[in-house]
Amino acid sequence: MTPNDDKLRAIHEAIRAGWTGPPNFLELDLPAWYGHVLSDLLLLIDDDDITHTDGTADSATAEEPHSAQILVFTNQLVIAVDATMSEERKRTTTAYSRSDLTALTVRASRSALQDHFGSDGWPGQVHVKLAYDDERTYSLPLSGHSDYRKTERLVGFLPSLRRDLIA
């Protein structure tokens, strides 16, 4: 068996699109664990559509010791990846049902009132905390900060998360 190159490329591009960690981390020299994570994701995602991704690492380069987190959302799953590259290389890739979401906390950095004279800055940076029924929590963006484009992606994903909450 060989992996489907189109699916593999689509997963990698989706992860890069949602990456809020160090820039260029997933550009040239990929971390040693990353190919295995892509294999895990190919098996778990199958033919589902990826609806949102986020990812970060605590190091500026893939060669340095680091830990990384990636979240991949499909229509029905949230897939959490935790990877560590140090003396030991470890990774876990676990899929959960999105319908297990029990709480959704949202924090906008700009007031809706401060921009009532036509400024385009609302809502500013947006932070989201997801809580699941098994006490798992995730804070998006995983890195704690993002640019305007990534904030737009997260705001666009909120309606889908609201549907998870009432499912």
C-alpha positions in Angstrom: 0.0 0.0 0.0 1.1 3.5 -0.7 -0.4 6.8 0.7 -2.5 8.9 -1.6 -0.2 11.8 -2.6 -3.1 14.2 -3.1 -4.6 13.5 0.4 -1.1 13.7 1.9 -0.5 17.1 0.3 -3.9 18.3 1.3 -3.3 17.4 5.0 0.1 19.0 5.0 -1.2 22.2 3.4 -4.1 22.3 5.9 -1.7 22.0 8.8 0.6 24.8 7.3 -2.5 27.0 6.8 -3.4 26.8 10.5 0.2 26.9 11.9 0.5 29.6 14.5 3.8 28.5 15.8 7.3 29.6 14.7 7.3 30.7 11.1 9.0 28.4 8.6 8.9 25.4 11.1 7.2 23.2 8.6 8.9 24.6 5.5 12.2 22.9 4.7 13.7 20.5 7.2 10.7 18.8 8.7 10.9 17.4 12.2 11.6 13.6 12.3 8.2 12.9 13.9 6.2 14.8 11.2 6.1 12.1 8.5 4.7 9.6 11.1 2.1 12.1 12.2 1.0 12.5 8.5 0.6 8.7 8.3 -1.5 8.7 11.5 -3.6 11.6 10.1 -4.1 9.9 6.7 -5.4 6.8 8.5 -7.8 8.7 10.8 -9.1 11.3 8.4 -9.7 8.9 5.5 -12.1 10.7 3.1 -13.4 13.3 5.6 -13.0 17.0 4.9 -10.6 19.0 7.1 -12.6 22.0 8.4 -9.9 23.7 10.6 -6.3 23.2 11.8 -4.0 24.8 14.4 -0.5 24.0 15.3 2.5 25.3 17.2 5.9 24.3 18.5 8.0 25.7 21.3 11.2 26.0 19.2 12.1 28.1 16.2 13.6 25.2 14.2 12.6 21.6 13.7 16.2 20.4 14.4 16.2 21.7 18.0 14.7 19.8 20.9 11.0 20.8 21.0 7.5 19.8 21.7 4.7 20.5 19.3 0.9 20.3 19.2 -1.4 20.0 16.2 -5.2 20.0 16.1 -7.0 18.8 13.0 -10.8 19.2 12.9 -12.9 17.2 10.4 -16.7 17.3 10.2 -17.0 14.8 13.0 -13.5 14.5 14.7 -11.0 16.5 16.5 -7.6 14.9 16.2 -5.0 15.9 18.7 -1.3 15.4 18.0 1.4 15.8 20.7 5.0 15.4 19.6 8.3 15.7 21.3 11.7 15.7 19.9 14.5 15.4 22.4 16.7 12.5 23.3 13.5 10.5 22.8 11.1 11.1 19.9 7.5 10.6 21.1 4.2 11.3 19.5 0.6 10.6 20.1 -2.2 11.1 17.6 -5.7 10.7 19.1 -9.1 11.2 17.6 -12.1 12.3 19.6 -15.7 13.1 18.6 -16.4 16.8 18.1 -19.8 16.3 19.6 -18.2 15.8 23.0 -17.7 19.6 23.3 -19.3 20.8 26.5 -18.1 24.4 26.7 -16.9 27.1 24.3 -15.3 30.2 25.7 -14.6 33.2 23.3 -12.5 36.3 24.0 -12.2 39.2 21.5 -9.5 41.7 22.1 -11.5 44.7 20.7 -14.8 46.1 21.9 -17.7 46.1 19.5 -18.4 49.6 20.6 -15.0 51.2 20.1 -15.3 50.6 16.3 -18.8 51.9 15.8 -17.6 54.7 13.6 -16.4 52.5 10.8 -13.1 51.0 11.8 -12.3 47.6 10.4 -10.4 46.4 13.5 -13.2 44.4 15.2 -13.0 41.8 16.7 -9.2 42.1 17.0 -7.4 39.0 18.1 -9.8 36.2 19.1 -9.0 33.4 21.6 -11.2 30.4 22.0 -11.1 27.7 24.7 -12.7 24.4 24.0 -13.7 22.0 26.9 -14.7 18.4 26.3 -16.7 16.0 28.5 -13.5 14.0 29.5 -12.0 17.2 30.9 -9.7 17.8 27.8 -9.3 21.5 27.0 -7.7 23.3 24.1 -7.0 27.0 23.7 -6.9 28.3 20.2 -4.7 29.6 18.7 -2.4 27.0 20.3 0.5 29.4 20.2 -1.5 32.1 22.1 -1.2 34.6 19.3 -2.0 34.9 15.6 -2.1 37.3 12.7 -5.1 38.8 11.0 -5.6 36.0 8.5 -5.4 33.3 11.2 -7.9 35.2 13.3 -10.2 35.4 10.3 -10.0 31.6 9.9 -10.8 31.1 13.6 -13.8 33.5 13.5 -15.0 31.6 10.4 -14.8 28.3 12.3 -16.8 29.5 15.3 -20.3 28.7 13.8 -19.1 25.1 13.3 -17.9 25.0 17.0 -21.3 26.4 18.1 -23.0 23.5 16.3 -20.8 21.0 18.1 -21.8 22.5 21.4 -25.5 22.0 20.7 -25.1 18.6 19.1 
